[in-house]
Structures are given as C-alpha cells and as structure tokens.
Amino acid sequence: MTGTSRVVLLVEDEVDLRTVIEELLLDEGFQVVCASDGVAALEWLAGGGRPSLVLLDFFMPRLSGPEFIARLRATPALSTV
C-alpha cells in the first residue's frame, strides 16, 4: 500500500474469521475497521470513512459482496473508494 493511510475496511459476517483476519492485519501495522455485512460497511463509508483497502466477503446477510460493490459504484460520493 502506498500513501499515508493504512486503514483496511474488513467486511466479514463470520465472527471467528473476521477476528483472525483483523489480528493478522493489526500485527502488520494496519488500522482495521470491521463491518459484519455490506450494509454496516456502507454506513461507515457514508459517515466519511475512507479506507486504503476493502477486504470483502462474497456471501453475507443483508447485502452480499457483489451488491455492496454495485451500491458503492452507484453512489457518487463513494465511487472513488
């Protein structure tokens, strides 16, 4: 990753898997913001959060990975994420 931001948005509904990935990223010096599904991730982004990287699960409740990407791209304020 280049630049000054080392924030990773981790979107994963399985708690154990999310915890393991979060710990690995923290050990490598990243800041990690966790969301349990695509809706929660979009809410964080709508509130002004801007990650350097999004790690996104494909199959999630409420809003799947592909649905999350479609909404992200369709929202002008978020389309550059």
C-alpha positions, 0 to 999 in steps of 0.5 A: 500500500502506498500513501499515508493511510493504512486503514483496511475496511474488513467486511466479514459476517463470520465472527471467528474469521473476521477476528483472525483476519483483523489480528493478522492485519493489526500485527502488520501495522494496519488500522482495521475497521470491521463491518459484519455485512455490506450494509454496516460497511456502507454506513461507515463509508457514508459517515466519511470513512475512507479506507486504503483497502476493502477486504470483502466477503462474497456471501453475507446477510443483508447485502452480499459482496457483489451488491455492496460493490454495485451500491458503492459504484452507484453512489457518487460520493463513494465511487472513488473508494 
